[in-house]
Amino acid sequence: MKNKIKNLIIELNSICNNNCIYCYIPKEERRERKCDVQYIIKKMIEYKKKGVECIDFTGGEPTLYKRLKDIIAIAKKIGFKKKVL
């Protein structure tokens, strides 16, 4: 039996307006770096076809990603369970 990937994590951006001591993104990299919407959609479709059930959106601060609502709606339409971390 093959191992099946059940969860996909997509880092939407590296922007953050917080200063958490446990953050894995170095302070100097917490600037405008974001993932392209079309690339995200392509990867969501690709991994859904592979049987992935759940998708996590993270960042920097994912709520600062301007198209977050659109991405969540598309993930729902594709059939993912979703979380924003």
Secondary structure, 3 states (H helix, E strand, C coil): CCCCCCEEEEECECCCCCCCCCCCCCHHHCCCCECCHHHHHHHHHHHHHCCCCEEEEECCCHHHCCCHHHHHHHHHHHCCEEEEC
